[in-house]
């Protein structure tokens, strides 16, 4: 797929999403929200919007009856088509499926969100399990589930539900490698992924017990075949060294496919790609800045934030600057290329506030809209 085709696909997606909105007013509100998220500053909150009021955006997220699931289906359909366009003859390409849990930290009380906002691992906020796809140059947030704490499905169980919903057209045409951290290295999760004919690359605790009674930390040979306690088939163990807070930290990795120790370690490092995604989607596309009164509003905020991340990334691929990924620049370029009129209306709004000051400086301006 050429770079021009990528941009046309993004334009087609925006057009389809607008058509899903029941009224023209909601279409305009959607465009305003797109412009708000694509500022790329990570501080996109409703009262920063220059073309619609804060109350208008609140109604759009929390109360208007636009089809949220149809929006999700539309985006996923386009993503599947883009992924399938990368199929090649011969061996099936590898589709990396990364699962991880991240916390969208919040302060204050959220009585209308029930147990969705809670404390977990000493952090208060919304805890979500995200599934993130990597194929060649493509980086795609696919789906997410909210973790609600003890007595509800665990992160590994939520991840399994996400994997079960991965389209069969993808699992048939690609080798699926599932990557996750120690929270997902349960016996049940490993067995279920293997039953789906996928391979797993998972972080594992150094204190994990092997079938022979030894601890993982006692293994001294990279790539060694070991049996985890409670697991009927062998896995292959290696480790990576990471720099955390200025110190070298050892992290162990298991793979359900036989590979050399260094190869397993290289695959293990790829799991941390999703950490960069979390930082980007929070600090550039405001994933954590929701303040909606309803759970529906929160879901819609998260969905649209991830869509805007995709649009900015596709514009990055369109521009072809592969050696330098500047998310702020990509977001601004997406705003210019895809929402020129929203950007222009924002500029006019800012200009309107300057007119009294300009008059004091002796300038006189007159603006008029003409139909051409």
N, C-alpha and C positions, 0 to 999 in steps of 0.2 A: 504494500500500500504506500503510495507516494505521500509526501508532506501536504500537498494540496488536497488530497483525498481525506486526510485526517481532519483538516480544518472544515471541509464540507460536511463530514460526519458530525462534527461538533455543532455546526450550524443547523443541521437536520435535527439533532437531538433537542436543541433549544426550541425550534419550531414545533416539534411534536409535543414537548412539555407545555408550551403555551396553548396548544389546541386542547389539551386535557383540562385546562381551567374553564369552569362553567361560564364565566363572565369576562368581559373586556377589562373591567376593573381589577379582577384577580390576575389577569394576564399582566397588566401593568405593575401590580404589586410584586408578582414573581420576578419580573425584570429588575425592579428596584432592589429586591433582596439579592439578586445575582450581583448587581453592581456593588452592593454593600459588602458581600463576602469577598469579592474580587479586589478589594482595596489592598489585600495582601499584608495588612498590618497586624492581623491577629486580634484586633480589638473591635470587631464588628458586632455592635449591639444595636438594637432597634432605634434608639434615640440619635444614633450617628447617621441614620439614613437622611439624605438630602432631598429626596423626591417623593417620599411618602411619610406620613406621620407615624409615630411610635404606636399609637392605638390601631392604625390600619394594619401594621405588621403583626401586632398581637392577635387581631381577629383572623388574619390569614393563617397563622400558625395554629391557633387554638380552636377556632370555631367554624371557619368556612368549610363547606362540604365539597372540597376538591378531592379527587381519587388518589390517595396516597399510594395504594398498592399498584395502581396503574402506572404511576410515575416510576416505581421500582421496577416493574416488569419492562417498561420501555427502555430504561437505562441498561438493564441486564441483557436485553435482546441485542442492543447495539454492541455491548461489550463482547458477547459471545461471537457475533459476526466478525468483530475485529480480531479476536483471538484465533478464530478458525482461519482467518486470512493468512496466518503465520504458519499454517501447516506446510510441511515439506515432504517430498517423497523419501522413502527409505525408513530409517528408524523413527519411531515416534519422538517428537521433541519432549523435553521435560517441562512440566508445569509445576512450579513451586507454589504450594499452598501453605501460607504461614498463618498460624493461629496464635493469638496472644491476648492477654487481659491488660487493659489499661484503665486508669482512674481519671475521670474528669472531675477534678477537685472543686468542691463548692463549700461555701460558708453560709451560715444562716439556717432558717427553717424552710422546709418544703412540704407542708402538710398535705397538699393535693397529690403529691407523687408517691405517697405511701412508703413502702420499704425499698423503693428503688434508689433513694439517696440514703446511704448508710455508711458506717465506718467499717473498713476492711483493710487489713495490713497497715493499721495506724493512719489511714487516709480516709477522710470523709468526702463523699461525692458519689457520682454515678459510675459504677464499675461495669465496663462492657468488654465482652469477648468479640474480637474482630477477626474476620477471615480476609486475608490479603493475598492476591494472586500476583505472581511474577513470571513473565514469559518474555524472554529476550529484552527489548527495551521497555516493555509495558509494565506498569505498576498500577494495580487495580484493587481498590477496596471493594470487596464483593458483598459482604453481609456482616451483621453484628447481632448480638443478643445481650440483654442486660442481666448481669448476675445480681441476685437479690439476697444473697447471704445463706446462712445455715438453714437447713430444712427445705431448700430449693435446689434445683439442678446445679451441680458443681461446674466450675469452668471447663473441665474436661468433658463433662456431659453436654454442655452447651456447644463446645467445639465439635463434638460428634454430630449433633443436630445440624450444625452448619455444613459439615462435610456431606451429610446425607442429602442435603438439598443442592449440592453441586450438580449442575446439569450432566446427564449421561453423555451428551454429545461431546463434552469436554473430557470426561474420564475414558471414553472410547478412543479418542484421537490423540491423547497425550499420556505420557508416563507421569503419574502424580506422585510427587514427593511432599509429604506433610512435615512441616518444620514447626517446632514449638519449644517452650522452655520446660523447666522441671514440673510446673503445675499440670502439665499434660502427659507426663510420663507414667501414668497409671497402667496397671496390667490390663484393665478392661479397655482402655483407649487404644493401647498398642494392638491388642487382639482384634478389636473392631476394625481398625484401619487395615490391618493385614488381611482380614476377611474380605475387604473391598479391593484386594489386590493392589494396594498402594504401599509405598515404602515410607517409613518414618525416620526423621532425624530429630532427636529430642535431647534437650538438656536433662541431666540426671544428677541427683545429689551425690556428693562424694561419700556419704554415709549409707547409701543404698546397699542392701544385702544381696549377695549373689547366692545361687543355689548351693554352692559348696561352703557357705558360711563366711566367706571373705567379704570385705567391704570394697566398694568400687575404687576407693583411693589407694588400695593395695596393689592394683594392677599397674605394672610398670612398662608394658609393651603396647605401643599404639597399634590399633587394628586388631587386637586380640579378640577371639571369639569367646563370649561368656554367656552364662545362663542367669538371668535374673530370677530371684526367688519368686515362685508363683507363675513363671512364664515357661511354656512348654517348648519353645523353639529358641535358638541362639540369636543373640544380637552381637554387634561388633562395636567395640569401645575405643574411643580416643579422647583427646582433650585439646583445648585451646587455652592460650594465655591472653587475657584481656587487661587493658589498663583502666582501672576504676579508681577515681579519686587519687590519681598519681601513683597508685600501687599496682603491681602485676598480680592478677588473680587468676587462679586455675579454674576452668570450667570443663566438666566432663560431658561427653556427647555419646549417644548410642545411635546406631543405624541398623535397620533390619535387613540391609543388603550387604553382602560381602564386598568390602573395598579396602584399599590400603589405608593405613593409619593417617597419613598426611591428607589423603583425599577426604576421609571422614572429617578431619579437623577443618578442612577448607569448606566443606558443606556446613559444618556446625557454625562457622563464622557467619554464614549467610543469614542465619536466623535473626541476627541483630540488625538486619536491614530494616525490620519493621519498627525498631526503636526510632530510626530516623524519620520514618513515615509518621509516627505518633507526634514527634516534635513539630514536624511541618504542619500537619493537619490541625494541631492545637494553636501553634503560635503564628501561623500564617492564615489559616482558614477558620479560626474561631470555633472549633468543634466543642470546646469546653465553655463557651460563653452563653449557653442557653439560660434563659430566665423565665421560661414559660410556666403558666399556671396549671397546665394539664399534661398528662403523659403523652397524649397525642401530639401536643405542641413540641415536646422534647424530641419525640421520634422524628417529626418533620424537620426540626432544626438539624438534627444529626444527619438525616438523609440528604438534605440540600447542601450542607457543608461538605459532605463527601462528593457530591456531584460537582461542586465548584472546584474541588481539588482535581477531579478528573479533567474538567475543562481547561484548567491552567496547565496541567501536565500535557494534554494534547496540543495546546498552543506551543509549549516548549518543544515537543517533537516536530511540530510544523516549522518552527523557526530554525531548527537544525543545529542549535548550539549545544552539541553533545558533551563538550568538555567543561562547560560551566553552567550549572543549574542554579540560577538565581530565582528563588520562588517569588520574591517581591516583583521582580521584573516580569516574570511569566504571568503573574496575576494581573499586572497592569496592562500587559500586551493583550491578554484575553479580554479585558474590559474594553480596550480600544478596538480590537478586531471583531468582537462578538456583540458588544453592547455600546456602540458608539453613541447612540441617541441618549442612553442613560447617563453616560459620562458627560455629554454636552449639557443635558438638563441640570446635572449637578453643578457644572461650571456656571451656568446661568444663575442658579440659585445663589451661589457664592458671590457672583458679580452683583446681583441685586442688593445684597447687604452692603456692598461697597459704594453704591451710588450716592448716598447722602455725603459720605466723606469726599468722594470725587467732586461733587457739586461745591463743597467748601473749598476745594483746591482750584476752582474755576473751570472745571470740565463739565460739559453738558452732553448727556447721552439720551438717545431715543431708540428703543427697540420695538420692532414690529414683526409679527409672523406673517409670512406671505405664502399662499398656496401656489405651487408652480406645476 
